[in-house]
Amino acid sequence: MAKHSLIRFNVLLVISIMSFVSACSTTERSQDYTFALSNPERPENERALDVARKPNEVLAFYGVKRGQKVADIWAARGYYTAILSQVVGTQGVVYSANPNPRPEFSDRWKKPGYENVKVVDGPFDKLALPEDGSLDFVLIHLNYHDLAPDVRIAMNKRILGALKSGGIYGVVDHSAKDGTGNEAAQTLHRIEGFKLVKEGTMLRKPEDTRDFNVNKERNKDDRFVLAFQKP
């Protein structure tokens, strides 16, 4: 091949790759969840967490859409449950799960505007999600590492059964130093039955020394955002 032809080929290849990456980025950015974050019902303490948690970017990464059936595992007071409820809308469903019944949490979903939220409290090894493979997305946020190994394995099997083929299991959690952390952190890239398809970098903080208690110094830690897909 002539030298000038080879140069032209390389230039065209680079342009094609850049166009493809640009198209993918545009598609991901096209999802805007600002409307859900501006919901007046959201308390100020939850709004204050948005800067560090970046829910707009996280949900765009996972591609959550109106009309979907989703689940928020270990929802606690419902930071993500409330946002997801607005995103999926009246045609969608949000299963909000906590390991123990907490009326002060579940009472929130009795308010107008949250009719699409279904509370599924109970032990996570018996996680009461639908078993018909109808869910589009399941999220566990900052709590995966807290689960006992046997509970985690049983829960993941139930999530696998709840998701439809192609459905996404999202895991967001604190990172640890290489070679440290519990068994969950060290083997997180492998969840039986799922395929790790992509990782988001929006919550990464390279400057994190990973030598402080994340419960005492909140929102300063490096976090990973993983997307596992059911085949």
N, C-alpha and C positions, 0 to 999 in steps of 0.2 A: 504494500500500500504506500502511495506517495506521502511524503512528509506532511504536505499541506492538507491532504485528505485526512490523515490521522489526527492532526490538530483540530480540524473541523469536526470530526467525529467525536472527539473528546469534549469539545465545547458544547455540541448538541446534547451529548449524554449528560453533562453537568446541568444544562438548562432544563432537560427533561426531569432529572431528579429534583431540582429546585422547585419546578412547577408542581410535581407530585407532593412534595413536602408542604408547599404553600397551600395546596388544595386541602390536604389533610388538616392543617392547622386552622384554615378558615372554617372547615366543617365543625371542628371542635369548638372554636370560638363563637360559632353562630348560636350556640345554646346560651341563653341568658336567663338567669334565675333571680335577677334583681327584684322582680315583682314579688317573689316568695319571701325574700329577705326583708322587704319593706312592709310586710304584713303588720298592721298596728297592734295586733294581739301579742306579738313577740315582746317579752319583757326586756328591759334595758340590759340586764346582766347577760342575756343571751346575745343581744346585738353586740355587746362589747367583745364577745369571743370571735366574731366574724373576721376580724383583722388577722388573727393567728390561724384560725381554722380554714379560712378561704373556701367556704361552702360553694360559692359560685363556680370556682375553678374545679373543685373536687367533683361536683355533680356533673359538670360539663365533661370532665374526663371519663366518668362512668356512663354518660349519655342517657341519663334518666329523662323520661318523656311523659307528657300528659297521657293519661289513660292507662298507665302501667300498674301492675301489681307488684308491690315492693315490701320489704321488711327491714325494720331497724332493730338490731339485736343489742340487748343491754342498753336500752334507750334512756334509762335513768329519768330525768325530768323532761326529756323529749326534745332536746335541741334539734336533732335531725328529724325526728318524727314530725314536728311542726312544719319544718321546711318542706319535707317530702310530701306532706298532705296537700300543701298549696301547689306543688309542682305537678303531681299526678292528677289533681283536680277531682271533680265529682264522679268522673267515669273510672277513676283508679281506686286502689285500695292500699292502705299502709298498715301492716301488722307491726304493732309496737310491743316489743317483748322485754320483760324484766324477770330476773330469777325468782323474785318474791313479790307478792301483791303489795302495792304501795298506793293506798287511796289518794294520797296527796299528789301522786304522779298521774294516776289514771283518771282522776276527776277532771283534769284539764281537757280531756278529749270528749267530755260531755257538753262542752260549750258549743254554741252555733259555729258552723264553719269547719268542724272536724268530724262530720258524719262519716267520712271515709276511713277513719282510724279504728282499727280493731285491736283491742288489748289482748295479749296472749301471755299472761304471766304464768310462771311455773318453772321448774328445774330445766336447765338448758339441755340436759341429756335426754329429756322428753319433750323437747321444743315442739309446741303445738302449732306448727305451720301447716298449711294445706299439703296433702300428700299426693296431689294430682298433677304435679309438675306444671303449675300455672304461673309461678312468679317470674318476673323479669329481672329483678335485682334484689339482692340482700346485702345489707351493710352492717359491719360491726366496727365501731369507732372507739379506739383507744382502750379496749378492754380484752382483746384476744389473748394477751399475755397473762391475764388474771385467771384464766380457766384451767382447772385441773386437767391433766392429759386425758383421762378416761372420759371426762365430760366433754372436752373439746372434740374428741374423735366421734362420740355419739352425736353431738350437735352438728358436726359437719356432714354426717350421713343424712341427717334430717334436712339440712339445707340443700344437699344434693338432690334429695327426693322432691323438695318443694319447687326447685327451679326448673324452668322449661329448658329444652335443649338450646344452647346458645346464650342462656341466662348468665348474668354476671354476679359473682360473689366478691364484694369489695371489703378489703381489710385495710384499715388505717390504724397505725400504732406507733409507739415510740421506738426508735432504733436503739441498738446497744453496740458497744464496742465489739469488733470482730473477736470471735472466740469466747464472748461472755454472754450473759443473759440466760434465761431458762430454755428448756428444750423447745418450747413453742417458738421462741425467737430464732433459734438456730436452724429450725427445719421449716420455717414458714413458707419458703418458696415451693414446698411440696405439700399439697393437701390432696389426699386420696380421692380419686374420681374427678378432680379438676385439673385444668391446664392453666398455668400462669401465662397470661397473654400480653400484659403490659404493666409498666410501673410509672406512676406520676412523680414528678419532681417538685411540684408546687409547694410542698411542705418541708423540703430539704433545707437544712441549715448546716453547711460544712463547718462553720465555726463552733458548733456544739462540741464540747469536750467530753460529753457523756459521763461525767463524773459527779453529777448532782442529782438530787431527788426531784423528779419531775412533778411530784405532788406538792412540793414546797415552792418550787420555782416554776410556775406554770407558764406555758406558751413560749418557752425559750429553747425547747428541745428540737432535735432533728426527728422528723417523722417520715415513714414510708407510706406510700399509697399504692396498693397492689390490686390488680384486677384478675380474678380467676374465672375461667369460663367452664360451664358444663358442656361437654361435647354433644 
